[in-house]
Amino acid sequence: MQVEAVYENGVLRPLEPLELAEHQHVTVTVIESTTSADRTQLDSTFVEKLREDLQTAPPAPGLDEVRRRLSKIPGSIAADFIAEREDR
């Protein structure tokens, strides 16, 4: 688990909730961050929103379903590359 934290008044305060039991012992490695606080907060907000969205997302399609969907796309990627190179 890797989380961003702020050091305040002699205490490390995580910037997002931790899924740990009360009084659970952990080992902490401190690496000084070079990102700004605003960016860190935006990243944390994005990750939290993504986690929430994944909780309600339908299961990913299987390989057969992906192949079926791709087969409906006309043309081919190879033909597109060839056409693009001919334009040069």
Secondary structure, DSSP 4 states (H G I P E B T S, - for coil): ----EEEETTEEEESS-----TT-----------S-HHHHHHHHHHHHHHHHHHHHPPPPPPHHHHHHHHHTS-S-HHHHHHHHHHT-
